[in-house]
Amino acid sequence: MAQIEHGDGFETLAIHAGQEPDPLTGAVVPPIYQVSTFKQDGVGGLRGGRRSASGHGASKHGASEHRASEHGAAGHGGVVTGPGRWVEGYEYSRTANPTRGALEECLAALEGGVRALAFASGMAAEDCLVRAVCQPGDHVLIPHDAYGGTYRLFDKVMAGWGVTYDPVPISDAEAVRAAAAAHRPTLIWVESPTNPLLSIADIAALAQIARAAGALLAVDNTFASPYLQQPLALGADAVIHSTTKYLGGHSDVVGGALIVTDTGLAERLAFLRNAVGSAGAPFDSWLTLRGVKTLGVRMDRHCDNGAQVAKMLANHPRVAQVYYPGLPDHPAGRIARRGGVADRAPGADDARIGRRVAA
C-alpha cells in the first residue's frame, strides 16, 4: 500500500494515491492489465477485490467505504484504499480493471470524492451522469456558453429522450436562482471556467441554489483541474472531467471521469457504465495516470504562460477585449481570487491565487 496520510499535499496524492507497489515485483508504477477476462477460483471466486468481508454495501457494482480486512490495506482512518476497494473482485474488464481502478482511486483523492469512475471519453462520462440522474420529463439548466459537445448532448440527444434544458449565464448566480425557481430542474450543469469564454461561476452560491431547488449540482472541472479548483469542497455533488485535456496532458489519450460525493449515486453510475460499456481502457487509464503525476507543475506553467499572453493582448491596441479571469478588470476576478477558481493551498495570498487561474 502506498503510504498516503491525511493532509498529504496535492503533488503527493497525484504521484501515490491508488498506486501501490506491485505485490509480485515491487514495481512502483501500476502495471497495464491489458486483459479482458480474469481467472476465477471456482464459480464466483473472484480475486483482487478489497470490499469488506462483512458484506457491507453488497452491490457488485457499487461504491462504499469499507474497513480494512484481509483483502486490503488501511488508508485514511482505517478505510480500505487502493484500486480494488470498490469491487468484490475482478472478472471482466468492462466491469472492473486494476489499471483503471488505480486511476479512479487517484482522481477520487485529488477531487475529494468518495468514488471516481473513468470513462472512454469526457462525453461518455457526461452521458452516463445525465442518464443516471434524469428521466424523461426532467429539466436541466446548462451554461449559456457551454462546451459545444455538452450543448449537442442536451440539444440533439437528450431532447429526443424527453429531457429538456434551458441555457443560463452561470456567472450570474441570481439568474441561475431565478431559472431554478421557474423550471425546478433536476440537474444544474456548470462549467467553471467555461469552454471557451472562461466564464467563472460562484460554485458555493450555486450549490446553495441547487439544494434549495432540490437539484443536483454537477461541475465540469476540465479547464481548472483539481489542482486549481475542487468543486466538491464547494458544495457540488458531482465533478466531470475530460481527462483528455489537462489531466492527461500529453495529447495522446482520450478519456473522461466522474467523481461524486454520494455512494448511492456512485453505485448507479457504476451499474450504468457497466451496462452500456462506456468504461475507459486499461492502456488509456495508464497514460492518464502517468499524466496526472505532472499536473501540478504543468498547471503552474500553463497559468504563468497564460497570464503573460493575456497581459500582452490586453495592452495591444488592436485587441478590443480579452476574456481571462486573471486580469484585474475581469468581472469574475473577485470570485476567482476568493476561491471560485480556487487555489488548493490553504493560506495562499491573493497574488498566488490570481496567478493560478485557468490559462
C-alpha positions as CSV (number, residue, x, y, z in Angstrom):
1,M,0.0,0.0,0.0
2,A,1.3,3.5,-0.9
3,Q,1.7,5.3,2.4
4,I,-0.9,8.1,1.9
5,E,-1.5,10.1,5.1
6,H,-4.3,12.5,6.0
7,G,-3.3,16.0,4.9
8,D,-0.8,15.0,2.2
9,G,-0.2,17.6,-0.4
10,F,-1.7,17.6,-3.9
11,E,1.5,16.5,-5.6
12,T,2.0,13.6,-3.2
13,L,-1.5,12.4,-3.9
14,A,-1.0,12.8,-7.6
15,I,2.0,10.6,-7.5
16,H,1.0,8.0,-4.9
17,A,-2.8,7.8,-4.4
18,G,-4.1,4.4,-5.8
19,Q,-0.6,3.5,-7.0
20,E,0.6,0.8,-4.6
21,P,3.8,-1.1,-5.4
22,D,3.1,-4.2,-7.4
23,P,2.8,-7.1,-4.9
24,L,4.6,-9.5,-7.1
25,T,7.6,-7.5,-8.3
26,G,7.6,-4.3,-6.2
27,A,7.2,-2.1,-9.4
28,V,6.2,1.4,-8.2
29,V,4.2,2.2,-11.3
30,P,0.9,0.2,-11.7
31,P,1.0,-2.4,-14.4
32,I,-1.1,-2.2,-17.5
33,Y,-3.6,-5.0,-17.1
34,Q,-4.4,-5.3,-20.8
35,V,-6.8,-8.2,-20.3
36,S,-10.5,-8.9,-20.9
37,T,-11.1,-11.8,-18.5
38,F,-9.8,-12.7,-15.1
39,K,-9.5,-16.3,-13.8
40,Q,-11.9,-17.2,-11.0
41,D,-11.2,-19.6,-8.2
42,G,-14.4,-21.6,-8.7
43,V,-17.8,-20.1,-9.5
44,G,-17.9,-16.6,-8.1
45,G,-14.4,-16.9,-6.6
46,L,-13.1,-13.5,-7.7
47,R,-9.6,-12.4,-7.0
48,G,-8.2,-8.9,-6.1
49,G,-11.2,-7.1,-4.6
50,R,-10.9,-5.2,-1.4
51,R,-14.5,-5.0,-0.3
52,S,-15.2,-5.8,3.3
53,A,-15.9,-9.5,4.2
54,S,-18.8,-8.2,6.3
55,G,-20.9,-7.8,3.2
56,H,-21.5,-4.1,4.0
57,G,-22.7,-2.5,0.8
58,A,-23.2,-5.7,-1.1
59,S,-23.9,-4.4,-4.6
60,K,-21.4,-5.9,-7.0
61,H,-21.1,-2.7,-9.0
62,G,-21.5,-0.4,-6.0
63,A,-19.4,2.0,-4.1
64,S,-18.9,2.3,-0.4
65,E,-16.2,2.9,2.1
66,H,-15.2,-0.3,3.9
67,R,-13.0,-1.1,6.8
68,A,-9.7,-3.0,6.3
69,S,-9.9,-6.7,6.0
70,E,-7.6,-9.5,4.8
71,H,-8.3,-8.3,1.2
72,G,-6.9,-4.8,1.6
73,A,-4.8,-2.2,3.4
74,A,-6.0,0.6,5.7
75,G,-5.7,4.1,4.5
76,H,-7.4,7.2,5.9
77,G,-8.8,6.4,9.3
78,G,-8.7,2.6,8.6
79,V,-10.7,2.8,5.4
80,V,-9.7,0.4,2.8
81,T,-7.9,2.2,-0.1
82,G,-6.4,1.1,-3.4
83,P,-7.7,0.4,-6.9
84,G,-9.7,-2.6,-5.9
85,R,-11.6,-1.1,-2.9
86,W,-14.9,-0.6,-4.8
87,V,-15.2,-4.1,-6.2
88,E,-15.6,-7.6,-4.8
89,G,-13.0,-8.9,-7.3
90,Y,-12.1,-8.9,-11.0
91,E,-14.0,-10.9,-13.6
92,Y,-14.3,-8.8,-16.8
93,S,-12.6,-5.5,-17.6
94,R,-15.7,-3.8,-18.7
95,T,-16.9,-4.1,-15.1
96,A,-13.6,-3.5,-13.3
97,N,-9.9,-3.4,-14.2
98,P,-7.0,-2.8,-11.8
99,T,-5.3,-0.2,-14.0
100,R,-8.5,1.7,-14.4
101,G,-9.1,1.3,-10.7
102,A,-5.7,2.9,-9.9
103,L,-6.6,6.0,-12.0
104,E,-10.0,6.2,-10.3
105,E,-8.5,6.0,-6.8
106,C,-6.1,8.8,-7.7
107,L,-8.8,11.0,-9.1
108,A,-11.1,10.5,-6.1
109,A,-8.2,11.5,-3.8
110,L,-7.4,14.7,-5.9
111,E,-11.1,15.8,-6.1
112,G,-12.0,14.8,-2.5
113,G,-14.8,12.4,-3.6
114,V,-16.0,9.1,-2.3
115,R,-15.6,7.5,-5.7
116,A,-14.3,8.2,-9.2
117,L,-15.2,6.4,-12.4
118,A,-13.2,6.6,-15.5
119,F,-14.7,6.6,-19.0
120,A,-13.7,6.2,-22.6
121,S,-14.3,9.9,-23.2
122,G,-15.5,13.0,-21.4
123,M,-18.8,12.9,-23.4
124,A,-19.3,9.3,-22.2
125,A,-18.9,10.5,-18.7
126,E,-21.4,13.3,-19.3
127,D,-23.9,10.9,-20.9
128,C,-23.7,8.5,-18.0
129,L,-24.3,11.2,-15.4
130,V,-27.3,12.6,-17.2
131,R,-28.9,9.2,-17.7
132,A,-28.3,8.2,-14.1
133,V,-29.9,11.2,-12.6
134,C,-32.5,12.3,-15.1
135,Q,-35.7,10.7,-16.6
136,P,-37.9,11.7,-19.5
137,G,-39.8,14.9,-18.4
138,D,-36.9,16.2,-16.3
139,H,-35.3,19.6,-16.9
140,V,-31.7,20.7,-16.8
141,L,-30.0,24.2,-16.6
142,I,-26.8,24.4,-18.6
143,P,-24.4,27.3,-19.2
144,H,-25.3,29.7,-21.9
145,D,-21.8,29.3,-23.2
146,A,-21.5,25.6,-22.6
147,Y,-18.9,23.4,-24.3
148,G,-20.2,22.5,-27.8
149,G,-20.2,18.8,-27.1
150,T,-22.3,19.4,-23.9
151,Y,-24.8,21.5,-25.8
152,R,-25.0,18.9,-28.6
153,L,-25.7,16.2,-26.0
154,F,-28.6,18.0,-24.5
155,D,-30.0,19.6,-27.7
156,K,-29.6,16.6,-30.1
157,V,-29.6,13.5,-27.9
158,M,-31.3,14.1,-24.5
159,A,-34.1,16.2,-26.1
160,G,-35.1,13.1,-28.0
161,W,-35.2,11.2,-24.7
162,G,-37.6,13.7,-23.2
163,V,-35.1,15.7,-21.1
164,T,-35.4,19.4,-21.7
165,Y,-32.9,22.2,-20.9
166,D,-32.5,25.9,-20.7
167,P,-29.3,27.9,-21.0
168,V,-28.5,30.3,-18.2
169,P,-25.4,32.6,-17.6
170,I,-23.8,30.6,-14.8
171,S,-21.6,33.6,-13.8
172,D,-24.8,35.3,-12.6
173,A,-26.0,33.5,-9.5
174,E,-29.2,35.4,-9.4
175,A,-30.1,34.5,-12.9
176,V,-29.5,30.8,-12.0
177,R,-31.7,31.2,-8.9
178,A,-34.5,32.7,-11.0
179,A,-34.2,29.9,-13.6
180,A,-34.2,27.3,-10.9
181,A,-37.3,28.7,-9.4
182,A,-39.1,28.9,-12.7
183,H,-38.1,25.5,-14.1
184,R,-37.5,23.3,-11.0
185,P,-34.6,21.5,-12.6
186,T,-33.4,18.0,-11.7
187,L,-29.8,18.9,-12.6
188,I,-27.8,22.2,-12.7
189,W,-24.9,21.8,-15.1
190,V,-21.9,24.1,-14.6
191,E,-18.6,24.7,-16.3
192,S,-16.1,26.9,-14.4
193,P,-14.2,28.2,-16.3
194,T,-16.4,27.7,-19.3
195,N,-15.0,26.5,-22.6
196,P,-14.1,28.7,-24.5
197,L,-15.2,32.0,-22.9
198,L,-13.8,31.4,-19.4
199,S,-16.9,32.5,-17.5
200,I,-16.5,31.9,-13.8
201,A,-19.2,30.5,-11.6
202,D,-19.6,31.1,-7.8
203,I,-19.8,27.3,-7.2
204,A,-20.6,27.7,-3.5
205,A,-23.5,30.0,-4.2
206,L,-24.8,27.7,-6.9
207,A,-24.6,24.8,-4.6
208,Q,-26.9,26.6,-2.2
209,I,-29.3,27.4,-5.0
210,A,-29.3,23.8,-6.2
211,R,-30.0,22.4,-2.7
212,A,-32.9,24.9,-2.3
213,A,-34.3,23.8,-5.6
214,G,-33.9,20.1,-4.9
215,A,-31.4,19.8,-7.8
216,L,-28.1,18.0,-8.2
217,L,-25.2,20.3,-9.0
218,A,-22.6,19.0,-11.5
219,V,-19.5,20.9,-12.3
220,D,-17.3,20.3,-15.3
221,N,-13.8,20.9,-13.8
222,T,-11.9,20.1,-17.0
223,F,-10.4,23.6,-17.5
224,A,-9.4,24.3,-13.9
225,S,-8.4,20.8,-13.0
226,P,-8.4,19.7,-9.3
227,Y,-5.1,21.4,-8.9
228,L,-6.8,24.8,-9.1
229,Q,-10.3,24.0,-8.0
230,Q,-12.1,21.3,-6.1
231,P,-15.9,21.8,-6.7
232,L,-16.9,19.0,-4.3
233,A,-15.4,21.0,-1.4
234,L,-17.5,24.0,-2.5
235,G,-20.7,22.0,-2.4
236,A,-21.1,20.4,-5.8
237,D,-22.5,16.8,-6.0
238,A,-20.5,15.6,-9.0
239,V,-17.5,16.6,-10.9
240,I,-16.9,15.8,-14.6
241,H,-13.6,15.7,-16.5
242,S,-12.5,15.3,-20.0
243,T,-9.2,13.7,-18.9
244,T,-8.1,14.2,-22.5
245,K,-7.2,17.8,-21.6
246,Y,-5.1,18.9,-18.6
247,L,-5.3,15.7,-16.6
248,G,-3.8,13.6,-19.4
249,G,-1.7,16.5,-20.5
250,H,0.1,15.0,-23.5
251,S,-2.4,14.9,-26.3
252,D,-2.0,11.1,-26.7
253,V,-5.1,9.8,-24.9
254,V,-8.9,10.4,-24.9
255,G,-10.8,9.8,-21.7
256,G,-13.3,11.1,-19.1
257,A,-14.1,10.8,-15.5
258,L,-16.9,11.4,-12.9
259,I,-16.2,12.0,-9.2
260,V,-19.1,12.1,-6.7
261,T,-19.8,12.6,-3.0
262,D,-22.7,10.1,-2.6
263,T,-22.1,6.4,-2.6
264,G,-25.7,5.7,-3.8
265,L,-25.1,7.8,-6.9
266,A,-21.8,6.2,-7.4
267,E,-23.5,2.7,-7.4
268,R,-26.0,3.9,-10.1
269,L,-23.2,5.4,-12.2
270,A,-21.1,2.2,-12.0
271,F,-24.0,0.0,-12.8
272,L,-24.9,2.1,-15.9
273,R,-21.3,2.3,-17.1
274,N,-21.0,-1.4,-16.9
275,A,-24.4,-2.0,-18.6
276,V,-23.7,0.3,-21.6
277,G,-19.9,-0.5,-21.8
278,S,-18.5,3.1,-21.6
279,A,-15.6,2.4,-19.3
280,G,-12.1,3.6,-20.1
281,A,-9.5,1.1,-21.5
282,P,-6.5,-0.1,-19.3
283,F,-3.8,1.5,-21.5
284,D,-5.7,4.8,-21.7
285,S,-6.1,4.7,-17.9
286,W,-2.3,4.1,-17.5
287,L,-1.5,7.0,-19.9
288,T,-3.8,9.3,-18.0
289,L,-2.4,8.2,-14.6
290,R,1.1,9.0,-16.0
291,G,-0.1,12.5,-17.0
292,V,-1.6,13.2,-13.6
293,K,1.8,12.9,-11.9
294,T,2.9,16.1,-13.5
295,L,-0.4,18.0,-13.3
296,G,0.8,20.4,-10.7
297,V,4.0,21.6,-12.4
298,R,2.2,21.8,-15.8
299,M,-0.7,23.9,-14.4
300,D,1.7,26.3,-12.8
301,R,3.4,26.8,-16.2
302,H,0.1,27.0,-18.1
303,C,-1.1,29.7,-15.7
304,D,2.1,31.7,-15.9
305,N,2.2,31.5,-19.7
306,G,-1.5,32.3,-20.0
307,A,-1.2,35.3,-17.8
308,Q,1.7,36.7,-19.8
309,V,-0.2,36.2,-23.1
310,A,-3.4,37.8,-21.6
311,K,-1.5,40.9,-20.4
312,M,0.2,41.3,-23.8
313,L,-3.2,41.1,-25.5
314,A,-4.9,43.4,-23.0
315,N,-2.3,46.1,-23.8
316,H,-2.4,45.6,-27.6
317,P,-4.1,48.5,-29.4
318,R,-5.8,46.2,-31.9
319,V,-7.4,43.9,-29.3
320,A,-10.8,45.1,-28.1
321,Q,-11.4,42.6,-25.3
322,V,-9.6,39.8,-23.5
323,Y,-11.5,37.0,-21.7
324,Y,-9.2,36.0,-18.9
325,P,-10.2,35.6,-15.2
326,G,-6.8,36.7,-14.0
327,L,-7.0,40.2,-15.4
328,P,-8.0,42.8,-12.8
329,D,-10.9,44.0,-14.9
330,H,-12.5,40.6,-15.5
331,P,-16.0,40.6,-14.0
332,A,-15.4,37.3,-12.2
333,G,-12.0,38.1,-10.9
334,R,-13.3,38.6,-7.3
335,I,-14.8,35.0,-7.4
336,A,-11.5,33.6,-8.8
337,R,-9.4,35.3,-6.1
338,R,-11.6,34.2,-3.2
339,G,-11.8,30.6,-4.4
340,G,-14.4,30.3,-7.2
341,V,-11.5,29.1,-9.2
342,A,-9.8,28.1,-6.0
343,D,-6.1,27.8,-5.2
344,R,-5.7,24.5,-3.5
345,A,-3.2,25.7,-0.9
346,P,-4.7,27.0,2.3
347,G,-3.4,30.4,3.3
348,A,-2.1,31.3,-0.2
349,D,-2.0,35.0,-0.8
350,D,-4.1,36.8,-3.4
351,A,-1.2,37.2,-5.8
352,R,-0.7,33.4,-5.9
353,I,-4.4,32.8,-6.3
354,G,-4.6,35.4,-9.1
355,R,-1.7,33.7,-10.9
356,R,-3.4,30.3,-10.6
357,V,-6.5,30.9,-12.6
358,A,-7.2,28.9,-15.7
359,A,-5.0,29.6,-18.5
